[in-house]
Amino acid sequence: MIKRSIRRRIVAIAVGLIVLMVTTSILSIVMVGRVGHLLDELTDRYIPANTHLTRINILSLERALALRRMVIAKMQDPPDELGYKTRKQLYEAKDAEVDTEADAAHKLISAVIDDTSTPSDNTALARIDSRIDSLVGEFRHHLRQESGELLAALDARDFAAARRSLGRTDTLRDEYTEKVEAIRAEMLKVSYGAVATIRSEQTRAVQTSATVTALAAIVGLIFANLVSGGIIRSVRKLLDGTRAVEAGHLEQSIDVRTTDEIGQLAAAFNRMVEQLRTNQRVRETFGKYVDPRVVEGLIERPNLTAAEGQRRVMTVLFCDLRGFTSLGEGMTPQGLVKVMNRYLSIMSEPIRTNRGIIDKYIGDGIMAYWGPPFVDDADHALFACLAAVEMIDRIATLRREIPELLGVLGTPMETCDLRIGIATGEALVGSIGSDVMMSYTVMGDVVNFASRLEGANKVYGTRNLASERTIAAAAAALEVREIDRVVVAGHTRFEVVFEILGSKGKLLPQQLALRDSYLEGLAAYREQRWDDALAKFGAALEAMPATDHRSLCSNVPKT
């Protein structure tokens, strides 16, 4: 249960940070809203007002152009009365549009002045508004006067007077254009001032948000430091203890004399370390009787121990020491134990280095298996075969070390050899046993088949025999030869069995010649070409005359 004082401090920090965050958010929303309002005014009023002023200038030019075309229409011979009438209508329409644009600009500027929620240069805007009114009125008066004289001269076909009037009209229009440009320039200046105001508001919003955020961070750090100051030393002790446990130093314990939640945590930590020490002792002891990976699964992965088991494709290996009975007859029990321990240690190492699981030792026999979840489906047959090759390679080491271990020069160990059987197939995998004792093992026909292949080495004079399914999965990395086709008891379909000669590419040329001659002899034998078979088997024996042919080709197929 969390101590009330610590909870209050933590809650106070949380509440304070929340208040500061809410304050920051409100300030940001208000300032962003203000900036948005200023942007709306800029886009909805200032920019359209400038557009209307620009349109006034354009309309003035369009009206002057229409007036000139009216003059041209009248001066033609004969006069183009229809064209004159059309240009005159356009001229009068442009005059009305100037009034519309001026009125629209006036309304927008008045709206800016009347809006007290935004800062604006109302004096300048009022001056611009007044200049627009006077300009339009003055322009309308003088221009209408001149245009009236011009139209009267045209109607009287007094073209000389019309030209003089047109010149004065152009002069008035130029003056009008200059005044409009001056008003537009002043309006742009006021607009730029509004843009500068918006930028200033944006900068102030950013600075205010940054200041409040920094304040929230500082206050949060201060409160956090105050709360953590009282418990940091105890937490550091817990951290040091955890690092020591992580490094494997389980003798670590923590002495915390407080009774609050930190003290309770320290007590729980000490109990945990004690439990870890117990588990480590169990693993170290239990791992000598059961493969460490199975031990790890039994302790850390309960699903591995599912009582109902699972059906999986596995590879099973049986190994037996030939000549063990004669070896044990002339030894004391103590000497025999030494020999067996050394033999099992030497032969177990290749199994473990090739990721196999040693299921059990049966006298001088070894049962091991490969497969999920310890080895991938695609690899377990290959690992089992490689382990068998390495085990056979260690026979010489075993024969050399046993006499040294016993301290005698001659022992029956020179006559001892290995028999290995390997089979791949579907098996029942899981924790199997009684209510009082369980064993994580494999069961099924594949186990019986591997055991029978191990025993069949006696018949064929070989050191190892592997099933067809095993070789099919691992043949790419191995040199093998077919031995025979056998029918297992209880089955009707024959199984092809092979001998593993070694790893791919590591056989001597003589061994390859021996194997090839043997396979040719086997083919002739099955075709009942007895003379050819005998000749090929003889050639195989001659390929390596100094070799112990029991393990390579002295056998004759039994089927």
N, C-alpha and C positions, 0 to 999 in steps of 0.2 A: 504493500500500500504506500503510495507516494506521500511523503511528509507534507503536512499542510503548508508550512512556511515556504518550502521550495515551490510548491504548486502556486502559491500566491505570487511569488516573484515572477515565475514564468508567465502566469496569466497577466500580471501587470505589464510585463514587457510586450506581450501580444496585444493587449488593449492599447497601450501607448503607441505601438507601431501602427495599429489599425486606425487610430485617431489621426495620426500624422498622414497616413496614406489617404484617408478620406479627405482631410484638409487639402492635401496636395491635389487630389483629383478634382475637388470642387473649384479650387483656384484655377487649375488648368482648364476646366470646362468653362468657367466664367471668362477667362482671358481668351481662350480660343473662340468662344462665342462673340466676344467683342471684336476680335480680328475678323471673324467671319462677317459680322455686320458691316464693318468698314469695307471689306472686299465687295460685299453686296452693293453698297452705296457707290463704290468706284465703278463696278460693272453695270449697274442699273441706272446711274444718273450721270456721273462725270463723263464716261466714255460716250453714251448716247448724245449728251449735250454737245460734245466736240464733233460728233458725227453730223448733227443738225447744222452746226455752224459751217462745216465743210460743204454740206449740201446747199446752203444759201449761196456760197461762192460759186459752186458748180451751176446752180440754177441761173445765176447772174450771167455767166458765160453762155449758157444755152439760150437765154432770152436775147442777148446781144446777137447771137448767131441767127436766131429767128428774125430779128429786126433787119439784119443785113439781107437776108433772103427775101424779105418783103420789099426792100428797096430794089433789089435785082429784078424781082417779078414785075414791079411797076415800070422800071426803066426799059424793059424789053419792048420791042416794036413788032407786033402789037403787044400791049401789056398782058401779062399772064394773070388775069383776074382770079381765076380759080386757085392758082398757087398762092397769090397774094392773100386771098381769104383764108386758106389753110394755115399759112404761116402766121397770120394775125391771130387766129384762134389759139395756136400753140404759144404765141407770145403772151397772150392774156392768161393762158393756163399756167405758164411758168410764173407769172406775177402772183397768182393765187397760191402756188406752191411755196413761194418765198415767204408769204405770210404764215402758211401752215408750219414751215420749218422753224421760223422765228418764234411762233407761239409755243411749239413743242420745246425748244431750247429754254424759253422763258419759264415754262412750267417745271422743267427739271431743275433749273437753278433755284427757283423758289422753293422746291421740295428740299433741296440740300440746306438752304438757309433756315427753313422752318424746323428741320430735324435737329433737336437739341441733344439727342443721344450720341451724336458723333461730333468730334472736333472738326471745324472747317473755318476757312478764312471768309467769314460772312461779308466783311467789308469789300473785299475784292470781288466776291460773287455779286454783291449788290451793284457795284460799279459796272461789272460786265453786263448785268441785266439791263441797267439803265442805258448803257451804250448801245445795246442791241435794239432797244425800243427807239432811241433817237435816230440810230442809223437807218432802221427800216422806214421810219416816218419821213426822215429827210430824203432818203433815197426815193421813196415813193412819190414825194412832192416834186422834186427836181426832175426825176427821170420821167415822170408822167407829163410834166410840162414840156420837156424837150421832145419826148416821143410824140406828144400831141402836135407840136409844131412841125415835126418831121412828117407825120402822117398827113397833115394839112398840105404841106408842100408837095408831097407825092400825089395827093388827090388833084392838086392844081397843076401837076406835071411841071412844077418849078424845080427842076433837078439840081440847079445850082444851089438854091436855098436848102434843098434836101441834103446835099452833100455837106453844107456848112453845119446843118443841124445834126447830121450823123457824127461829124467830128466832135461837136460838143457832147453828144451822147457818149461817145467812146471815152472822152475825158472824164465825164462823170462816173462811168462804169469803172475806170481805172482807180479813181479815188475811192469809190465804193469798195473795190476789191482790196485795196491797201488797208482800209478801215476794218474790213472783215478779217483780214489776216492778222491785224493787230489784236482784235478781240479774241481770235482763236489762239494766238500766242499767249495772251494773258490767261485764257481758260486752261491751256496746257500747263502753264506755270502753276495754277491753282491745283490742277489734277496731280502734277508731280508732288506738290505739297501733301496731297492726300495719300499718295503712295509712300512718301517718307513717313507720314504718321502711321500707316499700316506696318511698315518695317519696324518702326520704333516700338509699336505695341507687340509685335512678334518677339522682338529682342527682349522686351521686358517680361513677356510670358515665359520665355525660355529661362531667363535668369531667375525669375521667381520660382519656377518649378525646380530648377537645379538647386536653388538655395534651400527650399523646403525639403527636397529629397536628401541633400547633404545633412540637414539638421536631423531628419529622421534616422539616417544612418549613424550619426554621432550619438544621438540619444540611445538608439538601440544598442550600440557598442558599449556605451557606459553602463547601461542596465545589465547587459549580458556579462560584462566584466565583474560587476558587483555580485551577480548571482553565482557566477562560476568561481569567484575567488575563494569562497568557503569550501568548495568541494573538489577543486582542481588537484590538490595534493593526493587525495584519496583516489581520484580517477587515474592519476599518473601511476600510482602503485598498481592499480588494476591493469593499466596498459603495459607496464613493465612485466607484470606477471603473465599477461596474455602473450607477449612477444617471447618470453622464455618458454612457455608451453609450445608455441608455434615452432621454436627452434628445437624442440624435443627434450627440454629440461623439465621433466615432470616432478622434480623434487621441489619446485618453486611453490611457495605458499605466501599469503598476504596477511599481514597483521594490521587490521584496522579496528580501532577501539571504539568507534562511534556506533550508536544504536539506530541510526537513521537508515534510509534506504541504501546508502552507500555501504554501510556496515553489513546489511543483509546481502547485498550483492557480493561483497568480499567473502562472506561465509559460503554463499552458493558457489563462488569460484573455487574456493578451497575444496568443497565437496566434489566439484566437477573434476579437479585435478586428481583427487584421490581415486575417483572412478576411472579416470584415464590410466592411472598407474595400474589399477587392477586389470583393466582391459588389455594393457600392454603385456602384463605378465601372462594373461590368458593366451594372447596371440603368440607370444614367444614359446610358451609351452605347447599349446595346441597345434602350432605351426609345424612342430616336429612330427606330429602324427597325421596331420591332414595338410594338403597343399595350402600354402599361405593365401593363394587367391580364393580358394574355396572358403577358408576361414574368414577372409575379408568380406566375402559375399554373405556368409552366414550371420556376421555381426552387423554389417552396414546395409545389406540389401535383403530384406526379409523375403521379397518375392522370389529370390533364388532358392529358398527352402520350401517352395510350395509343395505340399504333401501330395497333391494330385499329379505332379510331374508334368513334363511336356515332351512331345515327340519331336525329335530333331535328327537331322542327318549328322552323324558323328563318325570319327575314325578311331578305332580301338586297336591297341598294340598289346600283345602278350610276349614276354621274354622269359626264357628259361635257361638255366646253366646246365649244359650237357656234361655229364661226369660228376655231378655233385655228390652222388651216393658214395662213389669210390673215394672222392676227396675227403668226405667227412669221416670215413671209417678209421683212418689212421691219425686223427687229431683229437686233442683234448677238447672239452667243451669250450674252454676259454679261447683256445686257438681257432676253433671253428667260428666262434662269434666274431673274432677279429677279421677272419677271412670274409665272412658274409657281410659284415658292415662295410668293409673296403670294396667288395664286389658291388654291393648295392649302391654305394656312394658313386663309384666310377660310372656305373651304368645309368644312374638316375640323372647325372648332370646333363647329358645330351637331351634328355626328355625335357628338362626344365628350360634349358637354353633355347630349345625349339618350341617353347610356349605350351608344352604338354602338361596335363594334370596326372600326377601319379595317384591312381585310385587306391591301390593296396599292394603290399608285398605278401606273396603266398609262398612261404618257404624260400626257395631260391628263385622264385618267379616274380615277375613284375607285371602289373596290369596298369596301363595308362590310356588316356583318351584325349582327343582333341575335338573342339567344336564350340559353337556358341554357348554361353556368352563370352568365352575366353579367347576364341579364335574365330575369325570370319569364316563364313561358309566356303569361300573360294580358296582358302589357304590350308585348312586343317589336314587334308590328305598329304599335301606336300611336306608340311612340317613333320608329320609322323614318319614319312619315308626318310627325310633328312636325319631325323633322330636315329633311325635304325642304321643308316650308313655310318654315323658317328659312333654308335655303340659297337658295331663290328670293328671299326678302326681301333677301338680301345682294348680289344682282346689282348693285343701284344703288351700293352701297358699293364693289364691285369696279370698276365703270366709272369711279367718281370717283377712286379711289386710284391706279390704274395710270398715268394720265398724270402724276400728281404724282411717282410713283416713278421714272418714266423721265425726268422733267424736260422733257417736250414737251407741247404744247398739244393736238395732235390725234393719235389713234391708232386703229387698227381695233377697239379695245376696245368702242366704242359699238355695233358690230354683233354682238358676242359675246353668247351667251346659254347657258342650261343646258338639258340634257336629262337627265331623271332617270327611272329605271325601278325599281319596287319590286315584289317578289313574295314571297309567304309559302308555305312548303311544307316537305315533309320533305327533309332534306339529311344527307349524311354529314359529321360533324364530328370532327376529330381531327388528329393530327400526320401529315401526308402528305408523302412525298418519297422520296429515295433514302437509301442508307447514309451518304452524305457530307453531305447537306443535307436538312433537314426544314422544313416550314412548317405551322403550326397554322392550318387554313383550313376552308372548307366546299366541298362538291362535290355535284353532283346537278342534276336538272332545274330546281329552283327557281333555281339560279344562272344557267342558260342562259335561263330565262324572264325573269328580271330584266334580263339583258343585252339581250334582244330587245325588251323593253318600252322600254328606254332608246333603242334605235335606232328604234323605231316612232314616237317623237315627231316624227321627220322627216316621216313620212307624214301625221300628224294635225295638225301645226303646234302642238303642245302643249309645255309645259315639263316635265310629269311625267305618267307613267302608272303606275297601280297595279293589281295583280291583284284579282280578286273576293274571294279569301280574305283578302287584306290589309285591304280595306275592310270586310269583314264583321266583323273583329276590332276595328276602330278607328272605325267609322262614328259611334258615339255622340259622339265629340269633334271630328268633321270635317264640313266642307261639301264635298260631292263631286258630280260629275255623271258619268253613264254616257257613255262615248265610243263603244264598239263591241264587237262579239263577234268574236273572232279564233280561228283554229285554229293552234296552234303546230306547227311542223314535227315530224313523228314522232308526233303525237297525233291522235286522231279526234274528241275532244270539244272543243267551242268553249269559250273562256274569255272572260268579260265583263271588260273593262278600264275603269277609271275615271280621271278627272282629279281631283286634290285641289285645291280652290279656296281653302281656308284653314281656320282653326280655327272651330269651331262658335260662331255668334253674332257673328263679326267681319267678315262681309261687308257691304258697303254695300247700301242698298236697290236701287240700279241694278244691282249685281252679282247680287242675288237675282232681280230681274226678268229679267235676261239669261239666267241659268241656267234659270229656269222656262220661259221662251219656248223656249229651246234643247231642253229635254226634251220639251216638247209637239211641237216640230217633229220630233224624233227619232222619237217615237211615230207621228206621221202618216207620216213617211218609210217606216217599217217596214210600215205598213198600206197603202203605195202610194197614199196620198192626196197626190199630188205638189203640188198647188196649196196645200193647207193647210200642208204641210211648208215650202214656199218662203216662205209668208207668216210663219210662226213664226220661221224662221231670220232673215228680214228684221227682224222685231220685236226679235229678240235683238240684232242689230247696232245697231238704233236706240236700244236701252236705254242704251248707253254709247258714243256716237259718238266720243268722244275717247280710247277705250281701245285698246290694242294687242290686237286681237281674235285675234291668232295664238294667244294662250294661253287664250282663253276659248271662242270659238265659231265661228271662221272655217272650221273643218274640217267636211267633210261625211262621214258614215259611209261606209265602204268595203264594207260587207256589206249 
